[in-house]
Amino acid sequence: MNDIAHYAPDLPAIAAADRQAAREAPPFWTTGAVAATVWLAGSAINYHWPDLSPWARTPLLAMAQGALGVLLLGAAIFGGRTRQVRYFHPAGRWLVALGALLTVWVVLTAKTALLPLPFFPPPQSILEVYTDDYARLLESLWYSAWLLVPGFVAGALAGFGAGVAIGWSRTVHYWGHPILRIVGPLPATAWLPVAFFFFPSANSASIFLIALSTGFPVAVLTASGISGVNSAYYDIARTLGANERFLIARIAIPAALPSVFVGLFMGLGASFAVLIVAEMMGVKAGLGFYLQWAQGWAAYANLYGVLILMALLFSGLISLLFLVRDRVLAWQKELVRW
């Protein structure tokens, strides 16, 4: 019990530190007030300056700008000492910049047309894509997830198993490592003709290509992590009676986990590119298919809208992977950050 109490968090001390930080924090968030002014000014400009061509979502965009400005103003005035508002303080300058850039974008497109259509649609038209074409976007998102998740999981599991075998067994390393060195560097998209020939459907071929793009970096870095474990750990465990299964499961794999997560990160990034290319080539749905359709019809508002959605989706998935990494490798939480 004494050991547990020693390592347990000191809750009164933490609460006291929070109260001290609240007392030391400035009661007024100056950067938040500047950001609120920028967003409220942008809302007024957007609402009162007529569009050269009427855009149906101009009032909605102006309302959203104004609502965010009011929230930021309230946070600046009343929330300077609350933990929730202090969490957003580092993003204050970004909030100012984004509000200013959005206003400049509106002025250069919808108000003055200095940036011509269709290549530079105003933000109102992109907002209209989300409000009017959300059903097709959600369907595309579902189809892309249906390809990405099974392909990534299958590739990660296969790459992890192959990496453990190559890194642990000399025989498997002798036969498997040259294959990885020769076949692995090939881009997964180079296998498109072969995959679409051997697999019965475009969906299964796409899942295979995503798994292939994921499995190679996971296998290489897992094998490197396994083979790089200090042999003294194995010697100590063997003197205590550990068998080979224990050595692999309790020593080799945990020691290689930092390298495994690097491989997962690289594989996830590669799978995004393969997903979009595969959907453009053969799949009749998904974000890549929507992107190609928008480009073919010169619907640049739809194209930019789906690009923003893809950026948010892919960044969110990588952030989720890093959350899992920080939970599994708590002792390395601050070494690699996203």
Order of alpha helices (4+ residues) and beta strands (2+ residues): alpha-alpha-alpha-alpha-alpha-alpha-alpha-alpha-alpha-alpha-alpha-alpha-alpha-alpha-alpha
